[in-house]
Each structure stands twice: as structure tokens, then as C-alpha cells.
Amino acid sequence: MIAAKWRQMIAGLVCMGAISSPQYVWTLFTPVLKTDFSASAAALQVTFSLLIVLQTLFSPIQGWIARHVLPRNLIIAGIVLTGFSWVASAQVHSLTMLYLTYGGLGGIGTGIVYVGVVSLLMQWFPKNRGMAAGAAAAGYGMGAMLTTFPISHLLAASDWRNTMTVFGIIMAVVGVVAACFLKTPESAASADTSSASTGYLTSYVVKTPLFWLMFFMMATMATSGLMVTSQLAQIATDFGVAHLTILGMAALPLAMTLDRIANGVTRPLFGWVSDHLGREQTMAFAFSLEAVALTCWLALANHPVAFVLLSGIVFLGWGEIFSLFPATLTDTFGTRDASRNYGLLYMAQGVGAVFGGPLAAWLHQASGNWHPVFALAIGGDLLTAVLALAVLRPMRRRFMQRAS
């Protein structure tokens, strides 16, 4: 059984890695897409926002569909849809169709796989659900690390249409092969102890101010990270480091690769730290770390080495939201309806995508520089760090005291 669990973990991580490129490699395509479609940065970033919004909006719906479809079949369908979204995007010639293919189909496909894999792995690790969810999120955060340089090289050697077609097929094939090894635990009694779980139903959770405080905090933090994720190439270009090299490697794809590593490592790392130091204390430290990193990044962005290293630290202070918030949510409201509760909280990332994508691009376009965008992101990080200690911690303490 132990070997079976870890085989499922490996297969799940490969599935997550296979569908991570649409979100994390999007920034490589933005310069050429702006030129090809004669679109503004703000209009183009609507594509990215649609991808994230539909990915997150699908979370609660996926839970309902999973009652009628085997998880493996649902995940395979999501992987095929994700790969097809890139192949279809390579054929479009209007911004509207790019919205529908890359943003629409890609968002639904990645949402199916993300929620499906997380839910399945938590069934296999009933006593370590936080670790399982964090590992799955890390696989998604780090997966594009393997495709960043290959996509960058093919993009330079050919064009964006050929690149999307080739890698759309690759992600579908790799993902489907891995998904074929997925299966549900043979016995619900031995693999899942949720029947003995306690807590609150989602219908009650969404009526509490505590849930909406966590939703606001997660949306605020998602805004900062997605602003960097969606527009890293444009930021690098504006600061003049996009075409510079470090030890023979191009600064932009090197930064993106380091970001994927940091974005993956931070999720289980800070989840483990929060188990020992407390959720809110860890939040305050991590969110403040991102604020400091963003400040230094803005000041030193013209230096390629600093640009690469500080971008990694920014992601180190951001990616942990996908382990800290679900852990805090489950600590507070219990495991009885944990999947649906997190499905709704995960929609906060979709809200962050709106602010981190087109609105950030519009603000940059209107002001002519990145300073206002970075200022808002830094302010949001610091606000959320303060809220974690000054508001969330006492509010959670009072709630749990009343519950006990």
C-alpha cells in the first residue's frame, strides 16, 4: 500500500507538470503575440486572466462532476483539453479566438486536472492531506521548469504557432500516459477516514466573516504573484535584461526556471514551517519576504544577476499561499467539507488574476513605468502580513474557542 501511494503521487505530479506550461510559460509568448495581433498589453493579458479565472471557477463544479465520472477519466479529459487548447490557439488569427482557445479551453482543462489530482492524492494520503495537497501544488508550480528553455529555444528558432502546436501535443501525450496509472483507492475505508471527519458545511462557512477575510488575503497575495508570472517577459524587456546572458544562459528563461523551482519548493517548505511556528506567523513572514524582495527587485532590476535571483525570492514568498491557506482553512472549519470549502477559496486566485493581469498592464501602460504596479503589489503584501497577525489570528482564536 505504501508503494502504491507513492506511485500515485509520482503519476499525479507528472500530470500536474504536464499542464503547468499554459500558466507559467505564457509570459514567453506575450511579446510576439502583441506584435502578431497588434494588441495592447492590457488587452492581451485578458487571455491570461481568463485562463486563471476559469481554472479557479471550475473548482467547485469539478467536485460535483467527480461524483459521476471516474477521477482518472476526468483528469485525462482535462489533459487532452489543455493540450488541444495550445494546438487550437496556434491556428487562430484574432484576439477573441485567442481568448476562447488559450484562455477558455486552457482554463477549463487545467482546472479539471488541478482539482482532480489534488482531490485524488488526498484520498491516498488521508493522514497527510496537507502534504499531499502541497506536493501536488508544487508539481504544478515546478512543472514548467522542464519546458521553459525548450519552449524558449523553439520559439526563437521557428515561430509561436509552431511552438504551441508541438508542445501542445507533447503535454497531452505525456499527461495522458501518466494519468493512465492513476486510480482511486480500492477501499474507501482504508484510504479515506473522512467518514469520521468533523467540521462545518460549505453553506455555513461562506456565511462567516472569517472565510471572507481569508478570501481577501489570498486574492491580494495572488495579485502580486500573478502580476510577475504573467508579465515577467515584459518587465525583463523594459529593464533591458531580457537578452542578456549569465554564464552563457539567457537571463529571462533562467529567471523563469529559478522561479519554477522556488515556486515549487516554497509550498511544502512553508507548509512544514507553519506546522511548527503557526499559520499566521508563517504568513506574516512569507508575505513580508515577498514585499522586501519586490522592493529590492525594482531597485536592482537592471542588473541581470539581481533580476534572476530576486525574481526567485519573490516566488519563494508567493507560492506558499497554495499550502498555507488550505491548511488554515481546514484547521478552522474542519475536514467535513474541506474539498468544497477550498474549491471556493481557490477562486480567490481568479480574482487575483484580474488585478495581476490586464489591470496591472493597463496601469503600466498609463503611467509609462512599473513603479505604480510594484507599489501596489508591495502594499498588498504588507497589508496581508499585518492582517495575518492583527486580524486573522485573533479572529480564528475566538471562532475556535466558541466552536470548542
Buried (B, 14 or more C-beta within 10 A) or exposed (E): EEEEBEBBBEBBBBBBBBBBBBBBBBBBBBBBBBEBBEBBBBBBBBBBBBBBBBBBBBBBBBBEBBEEEEBBEBBBBBBBBBBBBBBBBBEBEEBEBBBBBBBBBBBBBBBBBBBBBBBBBBBBBBEBBBBBBBBBBBBBBBBBBBBBBBBBEBBEEEEBBEBBBBBBBBBBBBBBBBBEBBBBBEEEEEBBEBEEBEBBEBEBBBEBEBBBBBBBBBBBBBBBBBBBBBBBBBBBBBBEBBEBEBEEEBBBBBBBBBBBBBBBBBBBBBBBBBEEEBBBBBBBBBBBBBBBBBBBBBEBBEBBBBBBBBBBBBBBBBBBBBBBBBBBBBBBBBBBBBBBBBBBBBBBBBBBBBBBBBBBBBBBEEEEEBEBBBBBBBEBBBBBBBBBBEBBBEBBEEBEEEEE
